[in-house]
Amino acid sequence: MSRSLLFDLKTDSIPIINYTNEENEIWKRYINVMLEKIKINACEEINYNIQNMFNSKILKIDKLTELADLNSFLADTSNFNIVPVSGLLSPRIFLFFLSFRIFPSTQYVRIKEGFLFNGEPDYFHEVIGHVTMLSNKKFADFTEKIGKASIGASDDIIK
C-alpha cells in the first residue's frame, strides 16, 4: 500500500490493514522470540513500556495492532502521533517529522522466511523498535529535541 508523505493529522485517517491470518501468525512467532530477548537485553523502561502496552491491550500476542490504535496510545502516553509511510525515509525527512512529534511508520509485515530480520523498517521494527520507546514521555521529549536540532543542520551533521 502506498501513501503520500503529505498526511493531514486532522483530516486523513490511518488506513486499516486487516492483517491476514498468516501475518498474525508471523507476528505471534516474532513477538514470542522478541519478548524473551527484550526481557534479558532491554533497559528497564522498554520492559516497562512493553508490559504497559500488553496490560492496556494495545499489544496482543496473537494479533497485530492496527496503526491507528497505536497512534491513539502514543498520543495519550507521550503526545506523539503516527503517520503511515510506504517505506524508508531519508534521515533528514525522518528527523523533520520527529521535530513535530510525528513518527512516520510503515504498516507492512515482513515475510515468514525472514521474520527475525528485515533489511528495511516494517511493522515489527516500528512497534518494537520505536513505539515502545516513544511511549516513554521523557524519551519522546528527547526525540523531539533531536528532530528540532536537525533542522538547518548540514548533511554531515545529519549523518
C-alpha angles and dihedrals in degrees: 000000000000122000130181118249086232102090126164109213091202100049109019120076126211108254116251108233103192092211116224126246088253092053091048089050091052089050091050091052092045098046093047091054093043096048090060091048093046093049090057103033110027126088122259093259094056092048090049093047093049091048089048090051091052093043091052088047093238087122124042131185096226104036137046115242116235114247090237089061091048088050091055091048093050093046089054097044103039110000092249122135130208125222122189119242130180099233149322116351128205113265091247094054092043091052091045090058090049091054087066094045090255120135114203109216138182120222104202123110123229120244122268094247093060100032095136096047135028126175095227137032115287134165094282092051092047096049101038098031101040117008091054090057097039091055086070106087095212092051091045090052090049091048091053090051091052089051092049091047089056095059108106092004120139121256089252091056091047090053 
